[in-house]
C-alpha cells in the first residue's frame, strides 16, 4: 500500500515535467527540487527512531502531526456548535472580539442554548427597570488599617506575568487599562516596565518572591518597600494559590526565561523558573495575617490582600480565626476558581483540584459574614469572567468586583489555540519569541482592550438596570435562579445556606459547626475525615 501511494505520488510529480518542459531549459528543476526534498524527508523518516508512525509511513505520516497541530482551530471553527467549545465557546469568543473591535455584539433569532436543561441559570429582571448610571460603578478597597484606599473597577485585568505573556501583550493590556481607568494585575513574575506604562497596578507577590527576593529566594523587605513606593502601585496581592493549579506553584519553561525576564525576576536565564508550592515568609494562618500587616506597613498604608483557590473550608475559617485573634484584616481577598486559566499546568491539576469559583466565592463570603468581618474586606472574583452577566452573577454570589485574564487576552488577539506553554503562540500574546511577538500591534490592541472592558462593564450596568437595580449593593441572592428540573427553578437564596453577620461567633449552624471547631489559626492542617471541603 505504501509503495503504491509513493509510486502514485512520484508519477503525479513526474507529470509536472511535461508542461514545465515547454517553459524552457530551466523548467525541469522545479519538480526536481520538490522530488528531491520529498525523497530527503522520506529517507530521514526511515532512519529516525523517535516516531514509529514516520518509520512506517514516511512522508505521509507528517499529515498526522499537521492535523494534530491544527486540531484546536479546526475543532472550534468547523466542528463545535456555537455554545459547545471549551474553555470558551464560540459565542463568548465572538462577543469578546466584537466588543474589542467596537462593533455590535448582538445576535438574531433567539438563544441557541437549552433553557429547559437542568442547571440552566438566569437573572431575574424587573417589571420596573431603571436607567443605568452615566459613570461605571467603582468599589472602595481599604479596611480600617488602610491609609491609602483605592477605588477598583468592576472588571480588571487579572494576574498575568511577563514571561507568560509577551512584552507587547502587556503593553497593550496596560495601555488599555490606563485609558479605561481599570487596574492591571502583574501576576507573580515581578513588577516590570511593561506593567508600569501608566495604568493602576496590583502587584502580585508569589511564593517565589520574584522581583523582591534575596539571592537564596527569600522575601526581601527592602527591595519590596522600594518598588511598592511607585505611584502606580495601588494594591499588593499575596498569591497563595491559583485556580488552574492550586498547590503546585508557578512554572515558566526554560525556553521562555530570557535574559530580560531573568533580570526582572532575579533568577538564572535559560533555566526553568519554578515558584515553590508554599511561601517561606509564613507557615500558618496567623503568620499570613501578620505578613499582610507587615506589607501594609512597608507600603505606608496601601491596600494589601491575598488570592487563593479554595480547597478546604477549614482553611478559610482558620484564616478568619487568625484575623479575629490578631485584630488584623486584609483589605481584599481574591477568590480564584478551578475553571481559571494558566499558561502551563499538568492536566491532572487543571481537571481535578480546587473548588469552582461559585463554591469558593460563596465559601469565602459566608465565612467572612459569619465571622463578622465582611464589612472590613472586599472580595474579588477571578475565573472565566468574560461577559456582563458573568460580572453580575459573581456580585450576587458574594464578590465586590471581578478580574479577567483570558478574555483580556482575547481582546489583544488571542485565538484560544492553547499553545501558551510551547512559546509558539500564533498571535504573539503568550510567547517570548520576538518574531511572533512583533505581530501584535500595541496601539491597535490597546484600543481593543479598552473598548472590550468598557462595553462589558456598560452591559453589566445595563443588565442591572433591567433588574431594577441602580447600585450593585442592591443585588441579592433572590435575583439569580437555577433550573433543577424541567418544571422547577429555585433562587440562590433558597438553594444555598447564607450565614448572618457574626453567626459563627454566636451559634454556628450544624452544617458549619464541625469545620469551625477544628479550624486552627496556627495551622494549615489537611482536612480530616468527616470535615467539609467547601
C-alpha angles and dihedrals in degrees: 000000000000091000091050092052092046091049091049091049093049091046091053091049092047088054087063088070092070100064092033093053091066089056091074142274092308098052094090096068096070097067090035091060091046093050091045092052092049091048091050091051091048093051091048091049091053096051100038117094103199101083121041091191091062093046091054097037108029115196094354091063090069089072088069092058092044092053091046091052091050095043098100093051094042092048098048095044105034109021112031124077116241093263101036105073126112139249086004121006123226094258092058093043091050090049091054094046094048094049091046090053092046094240127128112288095199134123135207135223100031138278122328092202123101101247091182092060120114109259096030109145128201140175120243113239125206130240085223108048121186133216114262117242121265094240127050118257118256131197123223110231114198134089129209093287094050116100097182110043122189130215107228125204120237090247125031141168108276126222113301122154133217099256096042087055129034123252091250092052091052091047090053093047092047095047091048091049091048092053093044097043097236130127129264119211113212098211119224095294095093139265106296135176088255089065093047100063095119106289124115107266134214105201110212118207114200132187090273091058089217112193092014104054138114122237090270094050100260125135113276110208095189094053090045094051092049094052096038089058090071109118093231093058102092102164139013121219125195110212112219096166143342126233098234094048113015115182097016105083124221129308128199112185116237091245089065098047100096125174089263095050091045090053094052093044098040095235136118116280120243094021128108108267112219126177114208121256091242136033122256095204092069137014107185140041091259092051090048091056092047089050088054089053091048093052091047089054092048090052092048093243106325116149113275127187142143140246126221144160106229117238106155126028087210090065091053092048091047089057090049090053090050090053091051093046095050098034088231127120134182116243092233143003121209113208114205120197129222088244089064122117136249139181093234134004138140113268091237090061095045092050106034116028132073137027120279114253094256093057096038093048095050091045093055094042093050093044092054092045093048091049091050092244104106096098091058098050132058120211126218122197121215127177129088097342107160112137142042093260090053089058094049093045092054092047090054091049092056110282126125096201141356139234126206131194113164096041089051088051089053089052087058091051107277111156097193093250088150095223097120092122095052100061086234100106104161095215102042098250105109102029143088093208104119092209093054094041093054089068089071109088106212098201094051096043092046089061090048093053090049094048094045095052093043094050094045095050090044090053091049090053091046091052091049087054089053087053090054092252121136096176132028090239087070093062115106140178093261089069096067118065135183129205111235097178137351088277104031134069130169135189124242087250089064099035099053138041114249120194124221123231111289094359093133091053096050107033117343112215115247093254091059102030100088093047092046092049096052097040107115122199089206099052141048090205121175116261111270130216113295096018122124121250097201 
